[in-house]
Amino acid sequence: MRPIVRIVPFVVLLSFLLTHSLYAQRGGGGVKWSKDGQHYFAVEEGALVRYALPGFTREVIADVGQLTPAGQSQPLTIQSFSSSDDEKKWVLFTNTKKVWRLNTRGDYWVLDLTAHTLKQLGVSRPAASLMFAKLSPDGTKAAYSSEHNVYVEDLASGAITPLTTDGSFRLINGTFDWAYEEEFSCRDGFRWSPDSKSIAYWQLDARQVKNFLMIDNTDSLYPFTVPVEYPVAGEDPSPCRVGVVDVATGRTTWMQAPGDSKQHYIPRMEWANNSTELVLEQLNRKQNDAKVFLCNAASGAATQVYEETDSAWIDVKARWSDDPTGWEWMNGGKDFLWVSEKDGWRHLYRISRDGKKETLLTKGNYDLINIRAIDDKAGYVYFYASPDNATQQYLYRISLDGKGKPELVSPAAEKGVHTYYISPGALYATHNFSNHLYESVSEWVSLPKHTTIKTNETPGGRGGNDRPRYPVKMFQLTTDDGVTMDGWMILPKNFDSTKKYAVLFNVYTEPAATTVKDAAGSAGTPLYAGDIAADGYIQISLDGRGTPAPKGAHWRKCIYRKIGDINIHDQAMAARKILQWSFVDSSRIAVHGWSGGGSATLNLMFQYPDIYKTGISIAPVADELLYDNIYQERYMGLPQENRDDFVNNSPLHYAKNLKGNLLIVHGTGDDNVHYKGTEELINELVKYDKKFQVMVYPNRTHAIREGEGTSLHLSHLFTDYLKEHCPGGGR
């Protein structure tokens, strides 16, 4: 259950992106760097431009006229782009449509600067049906996925050749099913070989996965069902395999990864730094055994070169970079980087290609947070870490030979959260910094000295919105169990310590996200309509055990098979400590959360009704057996083996204990956390004659933002319910 993010926490990053009108290649924000790391690209006022660093010399690559198709009066509206290595051909992504969470389907055009042409790819395919179009390395062809088949198109002749023909609604070539996309961030499902002669691609067979039917009552005269291939916990995942298709012959060779394809996952696949081998990561069904295979592209033979096991789970390799494509090869493909928690901390290892030698690069009692860049030439890897404060984040670099100590790259005086988009070769980067004191920096820097080459303008005042800004207090609290939790708190306007105030807790508490960051805009209650501090509420959020804070593997993984137990207990024990504060009114304690936070809200209201008097639960998982198998089985095990853990830790199990005021909010079109669970919860509450309120948003997704007026309505609903049942103000 990935959390819903409704505000941009880093105001300076937002300012930077808006100021420069940057469009990163498929998949989100950032900077579109040139291959040489000396330039970046942007779309500005309908033109494609290039900036040369460090002087920021601007050059128009293609003007408005060049980006206007023949017979049209307006240039293309470009959502993202990519180029050939020589930057003579450009692939432009337009007319985008959402597939589940992201806009990954649309139309693609090829701009040829040498031939002075602008041609649409896949003109014989349905409009906005192409996905992940990319040029062959030699620049002569383009490949794309369309309606679950992979196609190649000759750029000179325009001839389109299907490389797969068996794709259907549920037999998926070149992209992924719902669960792979949601939980592994797998979307782009094919890769060109470096020699442009072959394409490696995933095939998922979702034909045996049962439909989760959503009902649409509003978009036609008669209701109709919307099927989603959604394997719940305990159900087999879609069988997955990887093939290599010869572009000239159309013949596919399947990689012979061992084991039952219905009992493992292949979340990573790339060419192994050559055109003859693939590298695969395979996870077993419980995701506590990770294997790395090198596969012969011609024969399909698979050779295991690495294996790691864990008593809880192993995070998929895609987690450690912004883009889940690519494999971190070094030394001409002789070694690769690997992240492991096998010594109790999340560390970076250098593994030889045959797996026989490994070198620990990051030593010590601290966690790597994320890999940011590799400078193979100079022999360094750049990464995020924060050894002394889990709510902060800094850029470090360390030698790839394993002999050096981590070097802090971020300015030591800037205490808070630092984010970077680093160019190839680690020559330049965008740098954004902020903290809870609303100190902020947005700039371009040269590395490794972190020298400022340009400072960006930052919006003033209010954290990127029109809300009043109040002091945020970062604090730590130790429960009677000896668990020390990080938290943030915002006190009411004109706070009077001699009075008692209502408290509103914001919770998430699951392995997918933290809620406590020392960054501008991270604290607050964005759902509240108005000035919540002026209305007299203390706002608090705390991260307990099981959240992905950089506090060591035990902190994160002690929640294994105990979601709904340990994380809920920690929140409640922290709340009991807070109830002892002289200015807290124990009769006015409210809690709210979304998705996993909605589940936590229910569990807190049901398991600790003596503490929490009012709860607002949005899009919750009421029954852990109803959520998808990849997420639930990773953190809870297999229901076939430990079903009681799923049942006994679900909010549904404790619903009979409700005493306080509860508002449940859900969208019937939620393909992530299905409305079915909320209906089961309603039945359980009715069974025990519990009084509660429900707000159902027809056909809204997990984000509950579709439809005119929806966001405003939800905000007012949230605010009015809180004011009515847990009024603010000092008493």
TILUMKE-851075 format. One record per residue (C-alpha): residue in three letters; y, z, x. Coordinates in steps of 0.02 Angstrom, whole numbers. Last residue first. Layout:
! residues N
['ALA',[Y,Z,X]],
...
! end
This chain:
! residues 731
['ARG',[1242,1373,-481]],
['GLY',[1276,1218,-378]],
['GLY',[1261,1047,-455]],
['GLY',[1120,931,-507]],
['PRO',[1021,921,-667]],
['CYS',[832,907,-653]],
['HIS',[766,847,-821]],
['GLU',[917,754,-890]],
['LYS',[999,707,-725]],
['LEU',[835,644,-652]],
['TYR',[794,542,-806]],
['ASP',[967,467,-813]],
['THR',[964,417,-630]],
['PHE',[793,336,-630]],
['LEU',[828,242,-792]],
['HIS',[998,186,-728]],
['SER',[921,119,-568]],
['LEU',[779,36,-661]],
['HIS',[901,-49,-780]],
['LEU',[1010,-110,-637]],
['SER',[861,-183,-547]],
['THR',[795,-268,-703]],
['GLY',[956,-344,-771]],
['GLU',[893,-522,-775]],
['GLY',[712,-539,-726]],
['GLU',[618,-499,-567]],
['ARG',[656,-338,-472]],
['ILE',[505,-228,-501]],
['ALA',[448,-242,-318]],
['HIS',[264,-226,-363]],
['THR',[284,-373,-480]],
['ARG',[370,-380,-648]],
['ASN',[273,-465,-788]],
['PRO',[333,-343,-923]],
['TYR',[420,-186,-856]],
['VAL',[334,-31,-924]],
['MET',[427,134,-929]],
['VAL',[317,285,-962]],
['GLN',[360,463,-1013]],
['PHE',[258,623,-1007]],
['LYS',[184,757,-1118]],
['LYS',[8,815,-1078]],
['ASP',[-116,827,-1221]],
['TYR',[-267,835,-1105]],
['LYS',[-340,669,-1162]],
['VAL',[-165,596,-1170]],
['LEU',[-143,629,-985]],
['GLU',[-310,546,-946]],
['ASN',[-273,396,-1056]],
['ILE',[-103,373,-974]],
['LEU',[-185,382,-803]],
['GLU',[-306,244,-849]],
['GLU',[-158,141,-910]],
['THR',[-70,173,-744]],
['GLY',[-223,115,-649]],
['LYS',[-232,-47,-750]],
['TYR',[-52,-86,-702]],
['HIS',[-116,-156,-538]],
['VAL',[-51,-103,-370]],
['ASN',[-30,-268,-276]],
['ASP',[-30,-401,-411]],
['ASP',[102,-306,-511]],
['GLY',[135,-416,-663]],
['THR',[125,-268,-784]],
['GLY',[266,-182,-690]],
['HIS',[257,7,-676]],
['VAL',[362,164,-700]],
['ILE',[291,338,-733]],
['LEU',[412,478,-780]],
['LEU',[347,656,-769]],
['ASN',[426,820,-821]],
['GLY',[327,973,-770]],
['LYS',[160,1050,-815]],
['LEU',[28,924,-762]],
['ASN',[-139,1005,-717]],
['LYS',[-247,886,-820]],
['ALA',[-193,743,-707]],
['TYR',[-290,813,-559]],
['HIS',[-431,686,-543]],
['LEU',[-317,542,-593]],
['PRO',[-206,581,-443]],
['SER',[-350,523,-332]],
['ASN',[-415,637,-194]],
['ASN',[-573,693,-285]],
['VAL',[-625,519,-339]],
['PHE',[-601,428,-174]],
['ASP',[-678,569,-70]],
['ASP',[-821,585,-196]],
['ARG',[-869,403,-165]],
['ASN',[-922,439,13]],
['GLU',[-1055,313,63]],
['GLN',[-1047,176,-69]],
['PRO',[-861,213,-86]],
['LEU',[-841,151,93]],
['GLY',[-722,242,209]],
['MET',[-552,313,161]],
['TYR',[-424,241,283]],
['ARG',[-494,69,321]],
['GLU',[-593,66,158]],
['GLN',[-435,88,55]],
['TYR',[-330,-42,145]],
['ILE',[-459,-181,163]],
['ASN',[-544,-144,-4]],
['ASP',[-394,-165,-117]],
['TYR',[-342,-24,-234]],
['LEU',[-439,24,-391]],
['LEU',[-556,154,-317]],
['GLU',[-403,255,-263]],
['ASP',[-362,292,-446]],
['ALA',[-181,327,-492]],
['VAL',[-110,203,-368]],
['PRO',[74,215,-409]],
['ALA',[201,82,-457]],
['ILE',[346,205,-472]],
['SER',[322,393,-495]],
['ILE',[472,495,-547]],
['GLY',[431,681,-542]],
['THR',[511,839,-609]],
['LYS',[459,1021,-591]],
['TYR',[376,1017,-420]],
['ILE',[328,1185,-347]],
['ASP',[214,1274,-472]],
['PRO',[142,1106,-525]],
['TYR',[63,1088,-352]],
['GLN',[-91,979,-376]],
['PHE',[-28,878,-525]],
['MET',[156,851,-479]],
['LEU',[114,831,-295]],
['ASN',[-27,711,-333]],
['LEU',[83,607,-448]],
['THR',[224,597,-321]],
['ALA',[99,552,-185]],
['SER',[37,406,-289]],
['GLY',[215,348,-315]],
['GLY',[245,364,-129]],
['GLY',[94,252,-99]],
['SER',[184,130,-215]],
['TRP',[357,205,-241]],
['GLY',[413,386,-227]],
['HIS',[500,528,-316]],
['VAL',[506,717,-312]],
['ALA',[609,847,-406]],
['ILE',[636,1033,-382]],
['ARG',[756,1120,-500]],
['SER',[679,1290,-542]],
['SER',[665,1334,-357]],
['ASP',[854,1322,-336]],
['VAL',[885,1302,-150]],
['PHE',[1036,1385,-68]],
['SER',[942,1535,1]],
['TRP',[810,1432,88]],
['GLN',[639,1500,40]],
['LEU',[604,1348,-69]],
['ILE',[615,1245,91]],
['LYS',[462,1333,161]],
['ARG',[369,1299,0]],
['ALA',[421,1117,11]],
['ALA',[345,1104,184]],
['MET',[181,1172,116]],
['ALA',[188,1046,-26]],
['GLN',[218,898,88]],
['ASP',[80,951,207]],
['HIS',[-44,977,65]],
['ILE',[-9,804,-5]],
['ASN',[-41,721,163]],
['ILE',[-199,821,192]],
['ASP',[-273,790,19]],
['GLY',[-222,630,-69]],
['ILE',[-274,525,79]],
['LYS',[-418,627,153]],
['ARG',[-552,503,205]],
['TYR',[-459,484,371]],
['ILE',[-301,590,363]],
['CYS',[-336,662,536]],
['LYS',[-300,486,597]],
['ARG',[-111,486,619]],
['TRP',[-84,655,697]],
['HIS',[-246,641,795]],
['ALA',[-194,472,865]],
['GLY',[-35,535,945]],
['LYS',[139,577,883]],
['PRO',[216,404,869]],
['ALA',[236,417,679]],
['PRO',[113,315,576]],
['THR',[103,441,432]],
['GLY',[-62,535,418]],
['ARG',[12,705,454]],
['GLY',[181,738,376]],
['ASP',[344,643,369]],
['LEU',[482,731,272]],
['SER',[619,673,154]],
['ILE',[761,776,80]],
['GLN',[909,750,-37]],
['ILE',[1005,904,-95]],
['TYR',[1084,860,-261]],
['GLY',[1257,903,-328]],
['ASP',[1324,754,-422]],
['ALA',[1440,718,-276]],
['ALA',[1285,698,-167]],
['ILE',[1206,580,-293]],
['ASP',[1357,467,-302]],
['GLY',[1315,336,-430]],
['ALA',[1160,246,-488]],
['TYR',[1017,324,-389]],
['LEU',[887,200,-330]],
['PRO',[963,198,-155]],
['THR',[922,381,-124]],
['GLY',[976,426,52]],
['ALA',[921,424,232]],
['SER',[876,267,328]],
['GLY',[1052,195,317]],
['ALA',[1099,228,497]],
['ALA',[946,265,602]],
['ASP',[855,423,657]],
['LYS',[704,376,554]],
['VAL',[608,479,426]],
['THR',[517,383,289]],
['THR',[362,332,387]],
['ALA',[250,188,340]],
['ALA',[76,116,308]],
['PRO',[-28,271,347]],
['GLU',[25,366,189]],
['THR',[157,501,160]],
['TYR',[280,407,46]],
['VAL',[397,540,-19]],
['ASN',[581,563,-66]],
['PHE',[615,744,-116]],
['LEU',[758,785,-235]],
['VAL',[821,964,-224]],
['ALA',[930,1052,-353]],
['TYR',[1059,1173,-286]],
['LYS',[1088,1360,-270]],
['LYS',[1259,1431,-228]],
['THR',[1318,1540,-84]],
['SER',[1296,1396,38]],
['ASP',[1432,1296,-48]],
['PHE',[1417,1108,-19]],
['ASN',[1575,1010,-56]],
['LYS',[1469,852,-75]],
['PRO',[1287,895,-86]],
['LEU',[1180,907,70]],
['ILE',[1088,760,147]],
['MET',[924,802,233]],
['TRP',[810,714,355]],
['GLY',[638,769,409]],
['ASP',[513,783,550]],
['MET',[360,890,520]],
['THR',[282,1026,626]],
['VAL',[110,1080,564]],
['GLY',[70,1261,606]],
['ASP',[-24,1292,443]],
['ASP',[120,1404,387]],
['THR',[229,1250,395]],
['THR',[344,1202,537]],
['LEU',[505,1111,492]],
['GLN',[604,991,599]],
['PHE',[779,929,564]],
['MET',[890,776,556]],
['LYS',[1048,812,457]],
['VAL',[1138,666,376]],
['PRO',[1324,679,346]],
['TYR',[1384,587,191]],
['ARG',[1433,405,166]],
['PRO',[1498,349,-3]],
['ARG',[1402,200,-72]],
['ASP',[1477,26,-62]],
['ASN',[1338,-52,40]],
['GLY',[1298,-97,220]],
['GLY',[1298,78,292]],
['ARG',[1465,126,219]],
['GLY',[1608,114,337]],
['GLY',[1636,-41,431]],
['PRO',[1537,-198,451]],
['THR',[1491,-235,631]],
['GLU',[1567,-371,740]],
['ASN',[1455,-429,878]],
['THR',[1477,-387,1062]],
['LYS',[1436,-520,1192]],
['ILE',[1365,-521,1368]],
['THR',[1317,-337,1377]],
['THR',[1211,-297,1529]],
['HIS',[1042,-222,1489]],
['LYS',[991,-225,1673]],
['PRO',[823,-307,1631]],
['LEU',[886,-407,1543]],
['SER',[1044,-490,1480]],
['VAL',[1122,-420,1323]],
['TRP',[1187,-480,1155]],
['GLU',[1269,-349,1046]],
['SER',[1267,-239,893]],
['VAL',[1303,-55,923]],
['SER',[1304,91,803]],
['GLU',[1349,275,782]],
['TYR',[1316,314,600]],
['LEU',[1274,496,642]],
['HIS',[1097,460,582]],
['ASN',[1076,334,723]],
['SER',[1110,153,762]],
['PHE',[1068,21,891]],
['ASN',[1051,-166,887]],
['HIS',[1015,-273,1038]],
['THR',[995,-461,1039]],
['ALA',[902,-512,1193]],
['TYR',[914,-612,1354]],
['LEU',[805,-657,1503]],
['ALA',[640,-581,1447]],
['GLY',[542,-736,1499]],
['PRO',[547,-800,1322]],
['SER',[695,-720,1232]],
['ILE',[695,-542,1165]],
['TYR',[736,-489,988]],
['TYR',[778,-306,1005]],
['THR',[789,-146,903]],
['HIS',[853,26,956]],
['VAL',[838,183,850]],
['GLY',[929,344,897]],
['LYS',[1010,421,1050]],
['GLU',[1126,301,1141]],
['ALA',[1161,392,1305]],
['ALA',[1001,329,1386]],
['PRO',[1050,146,1364]],
['SER',[891,51,1321]],
['VAL',[789,-10,1470]],
['LEU',[693,150,1508]],
['GLU',[570,112,1647]],
['PRO',[388,161,1620]],
['LYS',[300,210,1780]],
['GLY',[223,88,1900]],
['LYS',[48,51,1961]],
['GLY',[-31,-33,1811]],
['ASP',[-12,-208,1884]],
['LEU',[83,-267,1730]],
['SER',[234,-161,1777]],
['ILE',[316,-65,1637]],
['ARG',[464,-96,1524]],
['TYR',[546,18,1398]],
['LEU',[646,-10,1240]],
['TYR',[688,142,1135]],
['GLN',[643,210,962]],
['GLN',[686,371,872]],
['THR',[605,476,736]],
['ALA',[459,525,847]],
['ASN',[573,610,973]],
['ASP',[522,644,1153]],
['PRO',[407,500,1203]],
['SER',[496,366,1103]],
['ALA',[416,197,1133]],
['TYR',[453,13,1110]],
['PHE',[383,-116,1230]],
['TYR',[427,-236,1370]],
['VAL',[290,-302,1484]],
['TYR',[326,-336,1667]],
['GLY',[262,-445,1809]],
['ALA',[416,-546,1856]],
['LYS',[332,-710,1808]],
['ASP',[230,-634,1668]],
['ASP',[384,-568,1579]],
['ILE',[300,-512,1419]],
['ALA',[399,-464,1265]],
['ARG',[416,-338,1122]],
['ILE',[252,-242,1109]],
['ASN',[264,-104,978]],
['ILE',[257,84,960]],
['LEU',[173,136,1123]],
['ASP',[130,317,1104]],
['TYR',[157,466,1218]],
['ASN',[52,588,1317]],
['GLY',[42,489,1478]],
['LYS',[-5,321,1552]],
['THR',[53,151,1493]],
['LEU',[-34,15,1594]],
['LEU',[-217,64,1585]],
['THR',[-315,-70,1678]],
['GLU',[-472,-150,1612]],
['LYS',[-606,-247,1703]],
['LYS',[-767,-323,1636]],
['GLY',[-693,-398,1480]],
['ASP',[-726,-577,1536]],
['ARG',[-542,-623,1521]],
['SER',[-489,-465,1611]],
['ILE',[-409,-330,1503]],
['ARG',[-237,-256,1533]],
['TYR',[-217,-100,1428]],
['LEU',[-74,-32,1324]],
['HIS',[-83,141,1251]],
['ARG',[-81,224,1081]],
['TRP',[-130,402,1122]],
['GLY',[-293,498,1099]],
['ASP',[-385,417,1245]],
['LYS',[-460,281,1134]],
['GLU',[-296,237,1050]],
['SER',[-299,55,1104]],
['VAL',[-180,-91,1125]],
['TRP',[-243,-244,1218]],
['LEU',[-156,-363,1337]],
['PHE',[-242,-516,1408]],
['ASP',[-308,-571,1578]],
['LYS',[-360,-731,1669]],
['GLY',[-258,-843,1555]],
['GLY',[-139,-902,1691]],
['ASN',[-99,-726,1747]],
['MET',[-63,-664,1573]],
['TRP',[-120,-693,1394]],
['GLU',[-45,-601,1246]],
['TRP',[-127,-690,1100]],
['GLY',[-25,-788,975]],
['THR',[2,-774,789]],
['PRO',[28,-611,696]],
['ASP',[217,-623,727]],
['ASP',[317,-463,749]],
['SER',[194,-393,875]],
['TRP',[77,-245,886]],
['ARG',[6,-247,710]],
['ALA',[-82,-413,734]],
['LYS',[-213,-325,840]],
['VAL',[-288,-240,687]],
['ASP',[-280,-52,686]],
['ILE',[-444,33,728]],
['TRP',[-514,163,606]],
['ALA',[-585,340,599]],
['SER',[-723,384,724]],
['ASP',[-668,239,834]],
['THR',[-756,93,917]],
['GLU',[-702,-36,1045]],
['GLU',[-786,-195,1103]],
['TYR',[-743,-329,1231]],
['VAL',[-809,-494,1299]],
['GLN',[-929,-550,1162]],
['THR',[-984,-729,1187]],
['ALA',[-982,-849,1039]],
['ALA',[-1062,-1022,1040]],
['GLY',[-968,-1141,926]],
['SER',[-1030,-1293,1020]],
['ALA',[-869,-1389,1055]],
['ALA',[-742,-1248,1034]],
['ASN',[-842,-1127,1141]],
['CYS',[-801,-955,1073]],
['LEU',[-733,-805,1168]],
['PHE',[-765,-650,1066]],
['VAL',[-671,-486,1047]],
['LYS',[-753,-345,949]],
['ALA',[-674,-206,848]],
['ASP',[-777,-66,769]],
['ASN',[-694,61,653]],
['GLN',[-636,-67,525]],
['LYS',[-759,-6,393]],
['ARG',[-814,-186,359]],
['ASN',[-827,-229,544]],
['LEU',[-679,-302,634]],
['GLN',[-686,-466,730]],
['GLU',[-551,-524,849]],
['LEU',[-573,-705,900]],
['VAL',[-529,-803,1057]],
['LEU',[-553,-991,1052]],
['GLU',[-612,-1102,1194]],
['THR',[-600,-1282,1254]],
['SER',[-415,-1324,1234]],
['ASN',[-347,-1187,1349]],
['ASN',[-254,-1021,1339]],
['ALA',[-391,-950,1227]],
['TRP',[-342,-1042,1069]],
['GLU',[-308,-912,937]],
['MET',[-398,-811,803]],
['ARG',[-355,-639,734]],
['PRO',[-401,-553,571]],
['ILE',[-585,-601,573]],
['TYR',[-662,-477,451]],
['HIS',[-837,-407,432]],
['GLN',[-969,-371,301]],
['LYS',[-966,-530,198]],
['SER',[-980,-635,357]],
['ASP',[-1145,-550,397]],
['GLY',[-1157,-536,585]],
['PRO',[-1123,-645,736]],
['ALA',[-972,-757,762]],
['GLN',[-1045,-931,777]],
['MET',[-887,-1036,774]],
['TRP',[-904,-1181,654]],
['THR',[-886,-1359,719]],
['THR',[-789,-1472,602]],
['ARG',[-795,-1663,607]],
['GLY',[-636,-1755,554]],
['THR',[-670,-1889,684]],
['ALA',[-501,-1907,772]],
['VAL',[-429,-1736,729]],
['ASP',[-587,-1645,785]],
['VAL',[-601,-1491,676]],
['VAL',[-630,-1319,747]],
['GLY',[-696,-1191,623]],
['VAL',[-672,-1007,592]],
['ARG',[-767,-906,462]],
['CYS',[-730,-784,325]],
['PRO',[-832,-713,181]],
['SER',[-712,-640,52]],
['PRO',[-727,-452,50]],
['ASP',[-872,-360,-34]],
['GLU',[-822,-235,-167]],
['GLY',[-819,-48,-128]],
['ALA',[-631,-34,-138]],
['VAL',[-560,-174,-245]],
['PRO',[-581,-357,-203]],
['TYR',[-435,-454,-279]],
['GLU',[-444,-639,-315]],
['VAL',[-299,-638,-438]],
['PRO',[-312,-708,-613]],
['VAL',[-160,-724,-728]],
['THR',[-212,-706,-910]],
['PHE',[-127,-783,-1060]],
['PRO',[-31,-719,-1209]],
['TYR',[8,-843,-1350]],
['LEU',[183,-905,-1386]],
['SER',[221,-918,-1201]],
['ASP',[305,-822,-1060]],
['THR',[304,-648,-1137]],
['ASN',[129,-576,-1148]],
['ASP',[67,-615,-973]],
['ILE',[-93,-518,-943]],
['MET',[-154,-480,-767]],
['LEU',[-336,-513,-731]],
['PHE',[-415,-450,-571]],
['ASN',[-538,-588,-537]],
['LYS',[-700,-546,-448]],
['VAL',[-729,-605,-271]],
['GLN',[-879,-722,-264]],
['ARG',[-775,-880,-251]],
['ALA',[-661,-804,-119]],
['ASP',[-733,-907,23]],
['LEU',[-611,-897,167]],
['GLN',[-597,-1036,296]],
['TRP',[-492,-1008,451]],
['TYR',[-432,-1151,559]],
['ALA',[-441,-1224,733]],
['ILE',[-362,-1394,753]],
['SER',[-415,-1522,882]],
['LYS',[-348,-1662,991]],
['SER',[-171,-1600,1022]],
['ASP',[-212,-1549,1203]],
['PRO',[-149,-1370,1173]],
['SER',[-260,-1355,1019]],
['TRP',[-163,-1345,857]],
['ARG',[-185,-1184,757]],
['PHE',[-230,-1148,575]],
['GLY',[-216,-1006,448]],
['ASP',[-32,-960,437]],
['ARG',[-36,-815,315]],
['CYS',[-123,-664,392]],
['SER',[-16,-507,376]],
['PHE',[-180,-407,393]],
['GLU',[-163,-302,234]],
['GLU',[-68,-412,112]],
['GLU',[-115,-583,177]],
['TYR',[-297,-543,206]],
['ALA',[-309,-461,34]],
['TRP',[-227,-602,-63]],
['ASP',[-332,-743,9]],
['PHE',[-287,-840,165]],
['THR',[-222,-1002,241]],
['GLY',[-293,-1155,328]],
['ASN',[-442,-1181,214]],
['ILE',[-472,-1079,57]],
['LEU',[-620,-1095,-59]],
['ARG',[-554,-1005,-213]],
['PHE',[-440,-1130,-300]],
['SER',[-520,-1270,-202]],
['GLY',[-537,-1334,-25]],
['ASP',[-689,-1444,7]],
['THR',[-592,-1590,80]],
['THR',[-546,-1533,255]],
['LEU',[-462,-1640,388]],
['PRO',[-368,-1739,257]],
['THR',[-281,-1887,339]],
['ILE',[-102,-1938,302]],
['ALA',[-33,-2100,375]],
['GLY',[156,-2091,402]],
['SER',[144,-2229,532]],
['ALA',[243,-2151,675]],
['LEU',[227,-1968,626]],
['ASP',[39,-1973,600]],
['GLU',[-2,-1840,471]],
['VAL',[-140,-1711,481]],
['TYR',[-202,-1617,330]],
['VAL',[-286,-1448,300]],
['ASN',[-349,-1403,126]],
['HIS',[-312,-1252,18]],
['GLU',[-184,-1334,-97]],
['SER',[-87,-1400,52]],
['SER',[-104,-1343,232]],
['TYR',[-6,-1432,366]],
['ALA',[-23,-1537,522]],
['ALA',[105,-1645,610]],
['LYS',[76,-1786,732]],
['THR',[148,-1870,886]],
['GLY',[238,-1723,966]],
['ASP',[114,-1695,1108]],
['PRO',[97,-1512,1058]],
['SER',[56,-1563,880]],
['LEU',[197,-1524,762]],
['LYS',[190,-1387,634]],
['ALA',[181,-1372,445]],
['PHE',[145,-1194,388]],
['MET',[118,-1229,202]],
['LEU',[144,-1383,95]],
['SER',[142,-1376,-95]],
['ALA',[329,-1383,-131]],
['ALA',[311,-1549,-221]],
['PRO',[132,-1610,-244]],
['ARG',[61,-1712,-98]],
['SER',[94,-1897,-76]],
['VAL',[257,-1863,16]],
['GLY',[164,-1752,139]],
['LEU',[302,-1741,267]],
['GLN',[480,-1793,226]],
['LYS',[570,-1905,347]],
['LEU',[736,-1889,439]],
['THR',[760,-2026,568]],
['HIS',[874,-2053,718]],
['ALA',[730,-2120,823]],
['THR',[773,-2005,968]],
['LEU',[832,-1858,862]],
['ASP',[678,-1862,752]],
['LEU',[702,-1741,607]],
['VAL',[538,-1703,520]],
['TRP',[546,-1634,343]],
['TYR',[442,-1500,259]],
['ASP',[432,-1450,76]],
['GLY',[380,-1280,8]],
['ARG',[256,-1138,20]],
['THR',[274,-981,127]],
['ASN',[410,-890,30]],
['LEU',[344,-714,52]],
['ARG',[264,-578,-54]],
['TRP',[129,-665,-158]],
['VAL',[159,-847,-117]],
['LYS',[343,-875,-150]],
['LYS',[418,-1048,-155]],
['THR',[526,-1138,-29]],
['ASN',[626,-1295,-61]],
['THR',[650,-1320,126]],
['PHE',[565,-1302,296]],
['LEU',[630,-1414,437]],
['VAL',[518,-1478,576]],
['TRP',[619,-1539,725]],
['LYS',[583,-1676,851]],
['LYS',[677,-1704,1014]],
['GLU',[675,-1521,1065]],
['ASP',[567,-1561,1218]],
['ASP',[440,-1429,1168]],
['SER',[437,-1494,990]],
['SER',[541,-1397,867]],
['SER',[535,-1264,732]],
['PHE',[634,-1229,574]],
['SER',[668,-1104,437]],
['GLN',[750,-1093,265]],
['ILE',[847,-1255,278]],
['THR',[948,-1316,130]],
['LEU',[943,-1501,164]],
['PRO',[1109,-1591,170]],
['GLN',[1195,-1646,10]],
['SER',[1233,-1820,-56]],
['GLN',[1058,-1891,-67]],
['GLY',[1001,-2072,-55]],
['ALA',[937,-2052,122]],
['PRO',[908,-1869,166]],
['THR',[1057,-1768,231]],
['LEU',[1020,-1675,392]],
['GLN',[1090,-1813,503]],
['GLY',[1249,-1815,401]],
['VAL',[1271,-1628,411]],
['ASP',[1263,-1632,600]],
['ALA',[1109,-1621,709]],
['ILE',[1104,-1542,882]],
['VAL',[1282,-1475,876]],
['GLU',[1320,-1385,1039]],
['ARG',[1398,-1214,1059]],
['THR',[1426,-1131,1227]],
['PHE',[1377,-950,1207]],
['GLY',[1422,-913,1390]],
['PRO',[1263,-819,1435]],
['LEU',[1181,-914,1359]],
['ALA',[1182,-1087,1282]],
['TYR',[1201,-1095,1093]],
['ARG',[1116,-1232,992]],
['VAL',[1165,-1299,823]],
['LEU',[1084,-1371,667]],
['ALA',[1217,-1415,540]],
['GLY',[1235,-1367,356]],
['GLU',[1376,-1244,383]],
['GLU',[1284,-1159,525]],
['VAL',[1096,-1169,554]],
['ALA',[1052,-1080,715]],
['PHE',[967,-1105,881]],
['TYR',[952,-1000,1037]],
['HIS',[967,-1047,1219]],
['GLN',[913,-993,1395]],
['GLY',[739,-928,1350]],
['ASP',[658,-1087,1415]],
['LYS',[561,-1111,1254]],
['SER',[719,-1102,1150]],
['TRP',[743,-947,1045]],
['LYS',[748,-935,856]],
['VAL',[816,-759,834]],
['GLY',[753,-628,714]],
['GLY',[714,-619,531]],
['GLY',[562,-671,434]],
['GLY',[398,-763,429]],
['ARG',[423,-947,463]],
['GLN',[536,-990,609]],
['ALA',[695,-891,616]],
['TYR',[851,-945,523]],
['LEU',[1011,-875,593]],
['SER',[1173,-877,496]],
['HIS',[1262,-801,646]],
['THR',[1369,-674,555]],
['LEU',[1239,-636,424]],
['LEU',[1103,-599,550]],
['PHE',[1217,-493,657]],
['SER',[1285,-394,511]],
['LEU',[1111,-356,449]],
['LEU',[1062,-296,622]],
['VAL',[1215,-185,626]],
['VAL',[1176,-109,458]],
['PHE',[1003,-55,509]],
['PRO',[922,20,356]],
['VAL',[920,-136,248]],
['ILE',[893,-72,72]],
['ARG',[755,-90,-58]],
['VAL',[603,-76,53]],
['ILE',[445,-57,-52]],
['PRO',[308,29,46]],
['ARG',[149,-60,96]],
['MET',[0,0,0]],
! end
